[in-house]
Amino acid sequence: MSDLLDRLRDGGWRLTAQRRVVAEVLDGDHVHLTADEVHARAAARLPEISRATVYNTLRELVHRGEVVEVSTDGRAKRYDPNAHRPHHHLLCARCGSIRDVHPTGDPLASLPASESFGFTVLEAEVTYRGICPDCAA
């Protein structure tokens, strides 16, 4: 389970009813919802929440570094609450489902010095693509 709600409380972020429900929808492991999915789930809990409030809250959470925007293959942006745990993503090429993965080893170590073109590489974002078990069945 991600610790998004705890991080927001500890950070002094004012948790209005709308912000709280968005954070609750996002809280968890392997959560990678689109803004529309966040809105639908939030509206099921708090019917009066507007789409604009959800989008604004997501933008604030990304700006604060509490949620990461994940973009894959031109699909809708997804929001990942595991912003403080280094990880990569496993993406189903058919249905678009995303899972967090924590492989061992340093992905920067696999980049030969001749391929860094003089860059000082600070981090690497790795997306593994494949077919999930549901789509393979």
Backbone as a printed PyTorch tensor [residue, N CA C, xyz], in Angstrom:
tensor([[[  0.8460,  -1.1800,   0.0000],
         [  0.0000,   0.0000,   0.0000],
         [  0.8920,   1.2440,   0.0000]],

        [[  0.5880,   2.1930,  -0.8530],
         [  1.3650,   3.4280,  -0.8350],
         [  1.0050,   4.1930,   0.4400]],

        [[  1.8320,   5.1170,   0.7820],
         [  1.6010,   5.9030,   1.9950],
         [  1.1950,   7.3360,   1.6460]],

        [[  0.4750,   7.5020,   0.5510],
         [  0.1200,   8.8240,   0.0390],
         [ -0.6170,   9.6580,   1.0790]],

        [[ -1.6420,   9.1260,   1.6930],
         [ -2.4080,   9.9110,   2.6720],
         [ -1.5350,  10.3470,   3.8450]],

        [[ -0.7070,   9.4560,   4.3330],
         [  0.1970,   9.8100,   5.4350],
         [  1.1610,  10.9130,   5.0080]],

        [[  1.7140,  10.7980,   3.8000],
         [  2.6510,  11.8210,   3.3190],
         [  1.9660,  13.1750,   3.2280]],

        [[  0.7310,  13.1900,   2.7490],
         [  0.0120,  14.4610,   2.6020],
         [ -0.2990,  15.0730,   3.9610]],

        [[ -0.7350,  14.2560,   4.9040],
         [ -0.9980,  14.7530,   6.2650],
         [  0.2790,  15.3000,   6.8890]],

        [[  1.3570,  14.5070,   6.7940],
         [  2.6340,  14.9090,   7.3880],
         [  3.1900,  16.1700,   6.7320]],

        [[  2.8850,  16.3490,   5.4480],
         [  3.3660,  17.5230,   4.7200],
         [  2.5390,  18.7680,   4.9530]],

        [[  1.4850,  18.6520,   5.7490],
         [  0.6700,  19.8170,   6.0700],
         [ -0.2750,  20.2460,   4.9590]],

        [[ -0.5110,  19.3620,   3.9860],
         [ -1.4160,  19.7050,   2.8990],
         [ -2.8370,  19.6930,   3.4280]],

        [[ -3.5740,  20.7560,   3.1910],
         [ -4.9440,  20.8520,   3.6820],
         [ -5.8070,  19.8290,   2.9430]],

        [[ -6.3140,  18.8350,   3.6860],
         [ -7.1020,  17.7630,   3.0930],
         [ -8.5940,  18.0920,   3.1720]],

        [[ -9.0790,  18.8000,   2.1640],
         [-10.5180,  19.0300,   2.0530],
         [-11.1720,  17.6900,   1.7310]],

        [[-12.4790,  17.6270,   1.7820],
         [-13.1810,  16.3840,   1.4480],
         [-12.8510,  15.9310,   0.0280]],

        [[-12.7540,  16.8860,  -0.8970],
         [-12.4640,  16.5550,  -2.2950],
         [-11.0350,  16.0290,  -2.4460]],

        [[-10.0780,  16.7150,  -1.8390],
         [ -8.6820,  16.2750,  -1.9220],
         [ -8.5090,  14.9090,  -1.2660]],

        [[ -9.1740,  14.7240,  -0.1340],
         [ -9.0680,  13.4500,   0.5820],
         [ -9.5590,  12.2980,  -0.2860]],

        [[-10.7150,  12.4710,  -0.9420],
         [-11.2640,  11.3780,  -1.7350],
         [-10.3780,  11.0760,  -2.9450]],

        [[ -9.7780,  12.0870,  -3.5510],
         [ -8.8470,  11.8490,  -4.6600],
         [ -7.6370,  11.0730,  -4.1450]],

        [[ -7.0990,  11.4700,  -3.0030],
         [ -5.9480,  10.7650,  -2.4280],
         [ -6.3150,   9.3360,  -2.0580]],

        [[ -7.5090,   9.1290,  -1.5280],
         [ -7.9370,   7.7710,  -1.1730],
         [ -8.0650,   6.8880,  -2.4080]],

        [[ -8.5700,   7.4390,  -3.4920],
         [ -8.6990,   6.6860,  -4.7390],
         [ -7.3230,   6.2940,  -5.2650]],

        [[ -6.3530,   7.1780,  -5.1210],
         [ -5.0070,   6.9130,  -5.6370],
         [ -4.1680,   6.0230,  -4.7210]],

        [[ -4.5230,   5.9450,  -3.4560],
         [ -3.6870,   5.2470,  -2.4940],
         [ -3.6780,   3.7500,  -2.7560]],

        [[ -2.4920,   3.1630,  -2.8100],
         [ -2.3650,   1.7200,  -2.9890],
         [ -1.1790,   1.3680,  -3.8640]],

        [[ -0.8670,   0.0880,  -3.8900],
         [  0.1950,  -0.4100,  -4.7700],
         [ -0.3880,  -0.6910,  -6.1460]],

        [[  0.4250,  -0.5500,  -7.1670],
         [  0.0570,  -0.8420,  -8.5510],
         [ -1.1200,  -0.0020,  -9.0270]],

        [[ -1.2730,   1.1990,  -8.4700],
         [ -2.3410,   2.1070,  -8.8820],
         [ -1.7860,   3.0000,  -9.9860]],

        [[ -2.4220,   2.9550, -11.1400],
         [ -2.0160,   3.7720, -12.2860],
         [ -3.2730,   4.1810, -13.0310]],

        [[ -4.0580,   5.0310, -12.4230],
         [ -5.3470,   5.4240, -12.9860],
         [ -5.2200,   6.6600, -13.8690]],

        [[ -6.0800,   6.7480, -14.8710],
         [ -6.1810,   7.9750, -15.6580],
         [ -6.9770,   8.9920, -14.8420]],

        [[ -6.9380,  10.2480, -15.2510],
         [ -7.7110,  11.2870, -14.5590],
         [ -9.2020,  10.9660, -14.5980]],

        [[ -9.6830,  10.4550, -15.7230],
         [-11.1020,  10.1050, -15.8210],
         [-11.4550,   8.9590, -14.8790]],

        [[-10.5530,   7.9840, -14.7320],
         [-10.7970,   6.8840, -13.7920],
         [-10.7960,   7.3890, -12.3510]],

        [[ -9.8750,   8.3150, -12.0530],
         [ -9.8550,   8.9060, -10.7130],
         [-11.1720,   9.6250, -10.4620]],

        [[-11.6310,  10.4020, -11.4420],
         [-12.8840,  11.1290, -11.2760],
         [-14.0600,  10.1800, -11.0620]],

        [[-14.1580,   9.1300, -11.8510],
         [-15.2750,   8.1850, -11.7250],
         [-15.2920,   7.5370, -10.3410]],

        [[-14.1250,   7.1220,  -9.8690],
         [-14.0570,   6.4810,  -8.5480],
         [-14.3030,   7.4830,  -7.4220]],

        [[-13.7970,   8.6960,  -7.6020],
         [-14.0190,   9.7300,  -6.5820],
         [-15.5010,  10.1080,  -6.5310]],

        [[-16.1440,  10.2190,  -7.6970],
         [-17.5610,  10.5920,  -7.7530],
         [-18.4480,   9.5030,  -7.1500]],

        [[-17.9980,   8.2570,  -7.1990],
         [-18.7620,   7.1790,  -6.5640],
         [-18.7720,   7.3530,  -5.0400]],

        [[-17.7240,   7.9760,  -4.5130],
         [-17.6230,   8.2060,  -3.0640],
         [-18.1730,   9.5680,  -2.6600]],

        [[-17.9850,  10.5480,  -3.5480],
         [-18.3770,  11.9250,  -3.2580],
         [-19.0210,  12.4800,  -4.5350]],

        [[-20.3250,  12.2410,  -4.7250],
         [-20.9790,  12.5550,  -6.0040],
         [-20.8220,  13.9950,  -6.4870]],

        [[-20.6690,  14.9430,  -5.5700],
         [-20.5850,  16.3460,  -6.0000],
         [-19.1990,  16.7740,  -6.4770]],

        [[-18.2100,  15.8870,  -6.4540],
         [-16.8600,  16.2790,  -6.8830],
         [-16.8500,  16.5240,  -8.3890]],

        [[-16.2480,  17.6220,  -8.7910],
         [-16.2180,  17.9730, -10.2150],
         [-14.9590,  17.4210, -10.8730]],

        [[-15.0620,  17.2780, -12.1720],
         [-13.9060,  16.8360, -12.9650],
         [-12.7660,  17.8500, -12.8160]],

        [[-13.0910,  19.1420, -12.8080],
         [-12.0670,  20.1860, -12.6750],
         [-11.3230,  20.0590, -11.3440]],

        [[-12.0390,  19.7460, -10.2850],
         [-11.4040,  19.5780,  -8.9780],
         [-10.4400,  18.4050,  -9.0050]],

        [[-10.8460,  17.3090,  -9.6430],
         [ -9.9630,  16.1360,  -9.7500],
         [ -8.7170,  16.5000, -10.5430]],

        [[ -8.8740,  17.1460, -11.6880],
         [ -7.7220,  17.5240, -12.5150],
         [ -6.8030,  18.4860, -11.7560]],

        [[ -7.3750,  19.4670, -11.0760],
         [ -6.5620,  20.4150, -10.3110],
         [ -5.8230,  19.7270,  -9.1750]],

        [[ -6.4890,  18.7990,  -8.4980],
         [ -5.8530,  18.0770,  -7.4030],
         [ -4.7130,  17.2050,  -7.9260]],

        [[ -4.9260,  16.5240,  -9.0310],
         [ -3.8680,  15.7060,  -9.6270],
         [ -2.6720,  16.5780, -10.0070]],

        [[ -2.9500,  17.7310, -10.6040],
         [ -1.8680,  18.6500, -10.9930],
         [ -1.0770,  19.0940,  -9.7620]],

        [[ -1.7730,  19.4080,  -8.6740],
         [ -1.0960,  19.8100,  -7.4320],
         [ -0.2560,  18.6730,  -6.8590]],

        [[ -0.7980,  17.4580,  -6.8730],
         [ -0.0650,  16.3120,  -6.3390],
         [  1.2020,  16.0360,  -7.1470]],

        [[  1.1110,  16.1850,  -8.4570],
         [  2.2960,  16.0130,  -9.3080],
         [  3.3020,  17.1180,  -9.0060]],

        [[  2.8270,  18.3560,  -8.9210],
         [  3.7030,  19.5000,  -8.6380],
         [  4.4160,  19.3310,  -7.2940]],

        [[  3.7340,  18.7800,  -6.3030],
         [  4.3090,  18.5560,  -4.9760],
         [  5.2510,  17.3530,  -4.9540]],

        [[  5.2810,  16.5670,  -6.0280],
         [  6.1270,  15.3810,  -6.0710],
         [  5.5420,  14.2000,  -5.3170]],

        [[  4.2410,  14.2370,  -5.0530],
         [  3.5870,  13.1550,  -4.3120],
         [  2.9910,  12.0980,  -5.2290]],

        [[  2.8000,  12.4440,  -6.4810],
         [  2.2650,  11.5280,  -7.4830],
         [  3.0810,  11.7280,  -8.7500]],

        [[  3.3310,  10.6510,  -9.4700],
         [  4.1040,  10.7120, -10.7120],
         [  3.1570,  10.5080, -11.8890]],

        [[  3.3040,  11.3600, -12.9010],
         [  2.5730,  11.1690, -14.1500],
         [  3.3110,  10.1340, -14.9830]],

        [[  2.5990,   9.1260, -15.4330],
         [  3.1900,   8.0690, -16.2600],
         [  2.5410,   8.1530, -17.6320]],

        [[  3.3580,   8.3590, -18.6540],
         [  2.8570,   8.3970, -20.0340],
         [  3.4420,   7.2090, -20.7810]],

        [[  2.5730,   6.4560, -21.4480],
         [  3.0500,   5.2850, -22.1840],
         [  2.4020,   5.2320, -23.5510]],

        [[  3.2080,   5.2050, -24.5730],
         [  2.7520,   4.9510, -25.9390],
         [  1.5810,   5.8140, -26.4010]],

        [[  1.5650,   7.0740, -26.0310],
         [  0.5190,   7.9750, -26.4930],
         [ -0.8390,   7.7360, -25.8580]],

        [[ -0.8910,   6.8800, -24.8580],
         [ -2.1570,   6.6480, -24.1570],
         [ -2.3620,   7.7770, -23.1490]],

        [[ -3.5190,   7.7980, -22.5260],
         [ -3.8070,   8.8160, -21.5170],
         [ -2.7850,   8.7440, -20.3920]],

        [[ -2.4500,   9.8850, -19.8360],
         [ -1.5410,   9.9180, -18.6880],
         [ -2.1770,   9.1610, -17.5390]],

        [[ -1.3260,   8.4960, -16.7790],
         [ -1.7770,   7.7730, -15.5990],
         [ -1.0460,   8.3480, -14.3980]],

        [[ -1.6260,   8.1690, -13.2350],
         [ -1.0870,   8.7740, -12.0230],
         [ -0.6860,   7.6870, -11.0270]],

        [[  0.5770,   7.7220, -10.6190],
         [  1.1920,   6.7030,  -9.7790],
         [  1.5310,   7.3200,  -8.4260]],

        [[  0.9180,   6.8390,  -7.3340],
         [  1.1730,   7.4110,  -6.0120],
         [  2.4850,   6.9470,  -5.3770]],

        [[  3.1680,   6.0210,  -6.0090],
         [  4.4100,   5.5000,  -5.4340],
         [  5.6020,   6.3510,  -5.8720]],

        [[  5.4760,   7.6470,  -5.6460],
         [  6.4770,   8.6040,  -6.1050],
         [  7.7720,   8.5490,  -5.3070]],

        [[  7.7370,   7.9940,  -4.1260],
         [  8.9230,   8.0040,  -3.2700],
         [  9.5910,   6.6480,  -3.1720]],

        [[  9.1600,   5.7080,  -3.9830],
         [  9.7650,   4.3790,  -4.0160],
         [ 10.3000,   4.1440,  -5.4200]],

        [[ 11.6100,   4.0610,  -5.5770],
         [ 12.1550,   3.8270,  -6.9270],
         [ 11.6040,   2.5240,  -7.5030]],

        [[ 11.1020,   2.5980,  -8.7130],
         [ 10.5810,   1.4090,  -9.3770],
         [ 10.4640,   1.6760, -10.8730]],

        [[ 10.2190,   0.5990, -11.6050],
         [  9.9860,   0.6820, -13.0370],
         [  8.5600,   0.1850, -13.2940]],

        [[  8.1890,   0.1040, -14.5620],
         [  6.8280,  -0.3130, -14.8910],
         [  6.8340,  -1.4620, -15.8950]],

        [[  5.8460,  -2.3240, -15.7330],
         [  5.5680,  -3.4180, -16.6520],
         [  4.2320,  -3.0830, -17.3040]],

        [[  4.2190,  -2.9540, -18.6200],
         [  3.0550,  -2.4750, -19.3620],
         [  2.5400,  -3.5540, -20.2970]],

        [[  1.2370,  -3.8260, -20.2380],
         [  0.6270,  -4.7590, -21.1880],
         [  0.3940,  -4.0190, -22.5020]],

        [[  0.9570,  -4.5380, -23.5680],
         [  0.8480,  -3.9020, -24.8790],
         [ -0.5620,  -3.9860, -25.4570]],

        [[ -1.3980,  -4.8600, -24.9010],
         [ -2.7640,  -4.9990, -25.4140],
         [ -3.7590,  -4.1420, -24.6440]],

        [[ -3.8610,  -4.3510, -23.3420],
         [ -4.9090,  -3.6570, -22.5690],
         [ -4.3990,  -2.3920, -21.8750]],

        [[ -3.0780,  -2.2200, -21.8000],
         [ -2.5150,  -1.0190, -21.1890],
         [ -2.3650,  -1.0880, -19.6810]],

        [[ -2.6520,  -2.2410, -19.0660],
         [ -2.4860,  -2.3260, -17.6100],
         [ -1.0140,  -2.1520, -17.2500]],

        [[ -0.7890,  -1.5610, -16.0860],
         [  0.5670,  -1.2480, -15.6380],
         [  0.7690,  -1.8320, -14.2450]],

        [[  1.9270,  -2.4160, -14.0170],
         [  2.3120,  -2.9300, -12.7070],
         [  3.6600,  -2.3200, -12.3450]],

        [[  3.8470,  -2.0310, -11.0620],
         [  5.1450,  -1.5860, -10.5700],
         [  6.0470,  -2.8060, -10.4310]],

        [[  7.2940,  -2.6680, -10.8220],
         [  8.2760,  -3.7380, -10.6580],
         [  9.5310,  -3.1590, -10.0180]],

        [[ 10.2290,  -3.9980,  -9.2780],
         [ 11.4200,  -3.5700,  -8.5440],
         [ 12.5780,  -4.5040,  -8.8590]],

        [[ 13.1130,  -4.4320, -10.1000],
         [ 14.2170,  -5.3260, -10.4400],
         [ 15.4770,  -4.9590,  -9.6570]],

        [[ 16.3250,  -5.9330,  -9.4970],
         [ 17.5930,  -5.6720,  -8.8210],
         [ 18.5860,  -5.1270,  -9.8420]],

        [[ 19.5840,  -4.4700,  -9.3670],
         [ 20.6040,  -3.9220, -10.2530],
         [ 20.3380,  -2.4660, -10.5770]],

        [[ 21.3310,  -1.8360, -11.1040],
         [ 21.2740,  -0.4190, -11.4340],
         [ 21.0810,  -0.2650, -12.9360]],

        [[ 19.9350,   0.2910, -13.3980],
         [ 19.7290,   0.4350, -14.8420],
         [ 20.7560,   1.3660, -15.4840]],

        [[ 21.3380,   2.2620, -14.6990],
         [ 22.3600,   3.1570, -15.2590],
         [ 23.6430,   2.4050, -15.5780]],

        [[ 23.8830,   1.3120, -14.8750],
         [ 25.1000,   0.5370, -15.1100],
         [ 25.0780,  -0.1370, -16.4740]],

        [[ 23.8900,  -0.3270, -17.0510],
         [ 23.8080,  -0.9930, -18.3500],
         [ 24.0390,  -0.0320, -19.5160]],

        [[ 24.2150,   1.2460, -19.2340],
         [ 24.4750,   2.2320, -20.2840],
         [ 25.9890,   2.3970, -20.4400]],

        [[ 26.5340,   1.9220, -21.5510],
         [ 27.9750,   2.0710, -21.7520],
         [ 28.3720,   3.5510, -21.8000]],

        [[ 29.5400,   3.8620, -21.2990],
         [ 30.0220,   5.2460, -21.2820],
         [ 30.0000,   5.8540, -22.6820]],

        [[ 30.2740,   5.0430, -23.6990],
         [ 30.2830,   5.5430, -25.0800],
         [ 28.8890,   5.9540, -25.5530]],

        [[ 27.8510,   5.5060, -24.8700],
         [ 26.4810,   5.8350, -25.2470],
         [ 25.8780,   6.9560, -24.4070]],

        [[ 26.6260,   7.4910, -23.4590],
         [ 26.0860,   8.5730, -22.6340],
         [ 26.2570,   9.9370, -23.2820]],

        [[ 27.0790,  10.0160, -24.3240],
         [ 27.2820,  11.2420, -25.0910],
         [ 27.6290,  12.4370, -24.2120]],

        [[ 28.3770,  12.1660, -23.1380],
         [ 28.8080,  13.2270, -22.2510],
         [ 27.7940,  13.6420, -21.2070]],

        [[ 26.5970,  13.0570, -21.2540],
         [ 25.5650,  13.3850, -20.2570],
         [ 25.9820,  12.8520, -18.8950]],

        [[ 25.6100,  13.5710, -17.8620],
         [ 25.6510,  13.0360, -16.5090],
         [ 24.2410,  12.5310, -16.2570]],

        [[ 24.0820,  11.2190, -16.3110],
         [ 22.7580,  10.6270, -16.1750],
         [ 22.3750,  10.5940, -14.7030]],

        [[ 21.2180,  11.1300, -14.3880],
         [ 20.7550,  11.2210, -13.0090],
         [ 19.7960,  10.0980, -12.6330]],

        [[ 19.0090,   9.6540, -13.5910],
         [ 18.0560,   8.5830, -13.3080],
         [ 17.6510,   7.9230, -14.6110]],

        [[ 17.0180,   6.7660, -14.4840],
         [ 16.5170,   6.0520, -15.6490],
         [ 15.0810,   5.6220, -15.3850]],

        [[ 14.2380,   5.7710, -16.3980],
         [ 12.8650,   5.2880, -16.3280],
         [ 12.7710,   4.1220, -17.2900]],

        [[ 12.4650,   2.9480, -16.7680],
         [ 12.4110,   1.7490, -17.5890],
         [ 10.9750,   1.2530, -17.6500]],

        [[ 10.5170,   0.9590, -18.8640],
         [  9.1990,   0.3570, -19.0490],
         [  9.4010,  -0.9560, -19.7840]],

        [[  8.9850,  -2.0210, -19.1380],
         [  9.0140,  -3.3370, -19.7480],
         [  7.6610,  -3.5510, -20.4100]],

        [[  7.6580,  -3.9720, -21.6560],
         [  6.4120,  -4.1890, -22.3770],
         [  6.2160,  -5.6710, -22.6200]],

        [[  4.9840,  -6.0980, -22.4940],
         [  4.6650,  -7.5050, -22.7220],
         [  3.1610,  -7.6850, -22.7780]],

        [[  2.7210,  -8.8990, -22.5610],
         [  1.3050,  -9.2230, -22.5640],
         [  0.9510,  -9.7680, -21.1910]],

        [[ -0.0650,  -9.1800, -20.5620],
         [ -0.4640,  -9.6120, -19.2270],
         [ -1.1460, -10.9810, -19.2880]],

        [[ -1.2560, -11.6630, -18.1540],
         [ -1.8820, -12.9900, -18.1580],
         [ -3.3300, -12.9780, -18.6480]],

        [[ -4.0900, -11.9220, -18.3280],
         [ -5.4800, -11.8720, -18.7690],
         [ -5.5780, -11.7860, -20.2900]],

        [[ -4.7230, -10.9520, -20.8900],
         [ -4.7440, -10.8140, -22.3680],
         [ -4.1760, -12.0480, -23.0580]],

        [[ -3.2520, -12.7200, -22.4110],
         [ -2.6460, -13.9120, -23.0010],
         [ -3.6060, -15.1010, -22.9980]],

        [[ -4.5820, -15.0620, -22.1000],
         [ -5.5260, -16.2020, -21.9590],
         [ -6.5290, -16.2390, -23.1150]]])
